[in-house]
């Protein structure tokens, strides 16, 4: 497994397409930010899918971290990732 954080910047009327795609694999934590553990295979699917969805002028950044334990994650206010515990 690999821990990833994905940040995207798209035309406002197209963001729902990226969000819908990325939610298959990751947890939505902010407007254009998702994170979570994925397999190497799923990471390749994410990369391919993101590339297919982007138009000129849009961008996506995928931060890949070898383990969630290496991330010092501080949340102020309600943590959207905590919702996963109740599914």
TAURHU-V217182 format. One record per residue. N is the residue number from 1. RES is the residue in one small letter. SS is DSSP state (hx for helix, st for strand, lp for the rest). PHI is phi as a letter, one per 20 degrees, with the letter a starting at -180 (none if undefined). Layout:
((N/RES/SS/PHI) (N/RES/SS/PHI))
//
This chain:
((1/x/lp/none) (2/x/st/c) (3/x/st/e) (4/x/st/c) (5/x/st/c) (6/x/st/d) (7/x/st/c) (8/x/st/c) (9/x/st/c) (10/x/lp/c) (11/x/lp/g) (12/x/hx/g) (13/x/hx/f) (14/x/hx/d) (15/x/hx/f) (16/x/hx/f) (17/x/hx/f) (18/x/hx/f) (19/x/hx/g) (20/x/hx/f) (21/x/hx/f) (22/x/hx/f) (23/x/lp/f) (24/x/lp/f) (25/x/lp/c) (26/x/lp/c) (27/x/st/e) (28/x/st/f) (29/x/st/d) (30/x/st/b) (31/x/lp/g) (32/x/lp/c) (33/x/st/c) (34/x/st/c) (35/x/st/b) (36/x/st/q) (37/x/st/e) (38/x/st/c) (39/x/lp/f) (40/x/hx/f) (41/x/hx/f) (42/x/hx/f) (43/x/hx/f) (44/x/hx/f) (45/x/hx/f) (46/x/hx/f) (47/x/hx/g) (48/x/hx/f) (49/x/hx/f) (50/x/hx/f) (51/x/hx/g) (52/x/hx/f) (53/x/hx/e) (54/x/lp/f) (55/x/lp/d) (56/x/lp/g) (57/x/lp/n) (58/x/lp/d) (59/x/st/b) (60/x/st/b) (61/x/st/d) (62/x/st/d) (63/x/st/e) (64/x/st/d) (65/x/st/c) (66/x/lp/f) (67/x/lp/b) (68/x/hx/f) (69/x/hx/f) (70/x/hx/e) (71/x/lp/e) (72/x/lp/e) (73/x/lp/d) (74/x/lp/d) (75/x/lp/d) (76/x/lp/d) (77/x/lp/n) (78/x/lp/f) (79/x/lp/e) (80/x/hx/f) (81/x/hx/f) (82/x/hx/f) (83/x/hx/f) (84/x/hx/f) (85/x/hx/f) (86/x/hx/d) (87/x/lp/e))
//
